[in-house]
Amino acid sequence: MLAGPEGCGALPLAIAFAQMLLGNNRMAQQLQHPDLHFAFPIYKKYGSTKPTYCDDFLTEWRELCNEQPYFGMAEWMAASGAGNQQLQIYGDESDRLTHELSMKSSQGGYKVVVMWLPEKMNLTCANKMLKMLEEPPAKTVFLLASEEPAKVLETIRSRTQILELAALQERTIEHADDKLFFDMFVNLMRFSYARKVKEMKQWADRMADMGRERQKSFLMYAQRMVRENFIYNFGRSDELNTMTDDEAQFAVKFAPFINEKNVMGIMDELALAQRDIEQNVNAKMVFFDFALKMIVLIKNR
């Protein structure tokens, strides 16, 4: 059990360990290895009386793990479409895992279960999981990533080796966010220049899943990138720019698109988007509207 506060990296560390055990091949890296199993809090869709499994949300789970590996419950609720519903790990999930793990390894090696927030197991699931942990199938590894280990059933805790993780320093988290923001900024500019409206809509949907604070941080980052690329055109980048190597490399081709004709227009739209996000306007509408406006602004050279 990897235990620590939200954002400490318990889940990405568990996934990295699982990938190592499974050979670090392409399937493992894409979280699609047949011997890699996930369990995480989910909700029953309205009116459904059928068993509810984590695999029903696996597409959203993989996307979020790849895009925002240090996410918390708020981001997962947004990505899974949970709304205000309470999330938990149901007894159905332990039944599924018992069945999956009773079968032979698909690739002849380890079978690995990564469970995020084991404290969210309901009592039925926890009791059934206890039996698996007491007598695990051969070459089967359970990796539990917990934010509140004290809330995990004591009999389960006593059967795990607990590794306490400290909270990450603020600058480390900011660096991870900056890498994500850079990728999102680059994608938006490329989609806008190529007028790829479908991709821009998908981009806006991903931005809407990030949560308000991260959305505001992205808009501040985007304003900095616009300013830095505008300055880059004056040939004084060494004196005035604070870009990373990746940002500077991108600026070589992108900077000419930020000029006297459009820089104020882009900055104004970013400021308006930030105001709307702060006032809780629908994030999908805000970011898609901004993306569409960039089609015109970025062409104004």
N, C-alpha and C positions, 0 to 999 in steps of 0.2 A: 504494500500500500504506500503510494507516494502521497504525502499529506502536506498541505500548505494553503495559504490564503489565495483567493481568486487572483489570477494573473501571475502566480509564482512559477508556472511552467510545468505543473505536474502532468497535465494531459499530454502536451507535446513530448515530454520526456518519456512517458509511458509508450507513446506511439513509436518514438525513435527506438526504444528498447525492443518493442515488438518487431519492428522492421529488421533490426539486426538479427533477431532470433530466426526470422523467416528468410534470411539471406540477402536482404537489401536489394532484391530484384525489382524490376519495373512494376510488377503487380503489387508488391508490398509498398513501394513508394507512392503508388496511386491509391492506396488503401483499398485495393480490390483483390487482395490475395485470398484464395478460398479457405485458407486455414487461419485467417484473421477475423475474429468476431468482436463486435462492439455491443455494448449495453450502455444506455444513457436514459435520462428522464424524458418521457414522452407523455402525450395526452390521448384520451379516447376521443375520436371525432364525434361530433354531436349526433346523438341518436343511435350510434353504433352499438350493437350487442355482440359483435364478433370479437375474438381475441385480438389484442393490439400488440404488435411487435415493433421493436426498434428498426427492423429492416424496412418497415413501411416509411421510415423517414431517412433512409440511408443516403439517398441522393443529396438531400439538404445537409446532412451531417458531414459527408465527405467534402462538399463545397466549402462549408464553414471551417473545417479543420485545415483545408489547404489555403484558404484566403486569410483567416484570422486565427492562427493556432493558439493564441492566448485569450480566446474569448471567454466570457462568463455567461451566467444564466440569462441575463437580459438579451445578449446577442443571440443565444440559442433559441429563446422564445420567439424573437423576431424572425429568425431564419426558418423556424419550423411552423410559423403561423399559429402559434399557440394562443395569441391574444391575452386574455386575463385568466386562462385556465391554469389549474394547478398541475404541475408535471411530477411524475413519479415513474419508478421502474416496477412494472407489474409482475405478478406471479406468472403470467403467460411467458414472460421473457426467460425465466429460469427453466420452464418446461422446454422452450426452444433450445436453449443452450445445452441442457441435458441430452437432448436428442442429437444435436450437432456434434457434441464432444464424444458421444458414444461411438461415432463412426471413425474409420481410419483416416489418418491425415491424408489429404489430397495429394500433397507433394512429398510424402514420406518423411517429413521432419516434425517440427513442433506444431502444436495447435495453441493459439494464443487468444485470450479473452482480454480486451481492454474495456474496463467499466469506468465511466465517468460519473462521479458523485454517487458512490455506493450508499451514502446516507439517505438517498432518495428512494431506496428500495422499500416497497411496502412490506409488511410483516410476512405475508405469504411468500414473497420472492426471497426475502432474507433467509427464512427458514429452509427453503429449498436450496438456496445457494450454499448454505452451511454444509449440507450433505455433500455437495460437490467438492467443497474445499477440504472436507475431512478425508475424502477418498477420491482424489482427482484422477482422471484417466491418465494413462501413460503419456509422457512427453507433452503434458498440457500445462501451460503457464497462465496464471491469473494476475493481471496488473490492474490495480485499483487506484484511481486518481481522486482523492478526496479533499474537499475544502473544510469539512467539519467532521474529522474522524471520531470525535467523541459521540456523535450521533449515530455512528454505525453500530449495529448489534454487537454487544461485547463478545459473544462467542465467535463472531466472525473476526473481530479485531485481534483476538488472541491467537488466531490461526494464520495471521499474516505477519510478514516482516515489515515493520513501519519505517519508512525513511522520511524524516521531516525536512521540508524544503522552506527556505526563508523567502520572504517577499523579494521580488526583484527591485533593484534600485530604479528610481523614476527615470533616469536617463536611459537605462537599458530598455524600458518599455517604450519610451519616446522614440528610440532608434528603430525598434520593430515597427512602430506605427509609421514612421517616416518612410520606411521601405515600402509598406503597403500603400501609403499615400502617393509616393512617387509612381508606383505601378498604375494606380488608378488615374492619376493625372495624365500620364503618358497615353494610356488607353483612350481616355476621353478626347485628347487632342487628335489622336490618329483617327478615331471614329468620326469626329467632327469634320476633319479635313476631307475624309473619303465619303462623307455624307451617308454613313452606315447607320440609318435610323433604327433598325432592329437591334443592332449591337448597342446603340446609345440607350435604348429603352432597357436592355438587360443591365447595362452599366448603372443606370439610375436605380433599378431594383436592388442591385448589390449595395449601392450607397445607402439606400433606405433601410437596409438590414443592419447597419452598423451601430445604431443607437445615436441619440442626439448629441452627446458630448463628443463622440468620435467624428460625427458629421461636421460639427462646428470646428473641430481641430483640422479636419481636411480642408475646409474652406479657407481657414487661416493659412494653411500650408500652400494652397493653390495661389493665394494672393502673394505670398513670398516668392513662389516660382515665377509668377508673371513679372514681378518687380525685378528679380534676378536676371531673367532673360532679356528684359528691356535694357538693363544696364550693360549686359554682355555685348550689345551692339556697339557700344561706344569704345570698345577696345581697352577698357580699364578694369577687366574682370579680376585681375590680381589684387587690385586695391579695394574694390567694392563688393565683390561677390563672396558669398559664404557657401557655395554649393559643394556637395559631395562629388566624388569622382564620377559616379553614375549620372548625377544631375548635370555636371559640366559637359560630359560627353553628349548627352541629349541636347544640350543647349547649342552645340555646334550647328546643328541643322534646324533646330526649332526657333532659336532666338530671332531670326529674320521675320518670323511671323508675328512677333510682338513689336509694335512700332508706334510712332506718334499718332497714326490714324485710328488705332484700335485699343491702345493700352488703357485709356481712361474708361472706355466702354466696357472692357472686360472686367476691370476692377470694380466698376459700378455694379455690374451684374453679380459679381461674387459677394459684394457687400449686401445687396438686396437678398440674395439667397441665404446669407448668414442671418439676416434679420428675420426672414420667414421661418427658418429652422428654430431660431430662438423663441418665436411666437407659436411654435408647434403646428405650423402649416404642414399638410401632408407631404412627407419627405420625397415620395416617388414623384409627385407633381413638381416639387421645387427643383429636383435635380434633373428631371427630364426636360423641363422648361429651360433650365440653364444650358443643358447640352444642346438643345435645338438652337438657341441664340448663338452659341459658339460657332455653328456652321457659317453664319453670316459674318461674325466678328473676325474669325480667324482668316477669312478670305479677304478681308479689308486691308490689303498690303499697299 
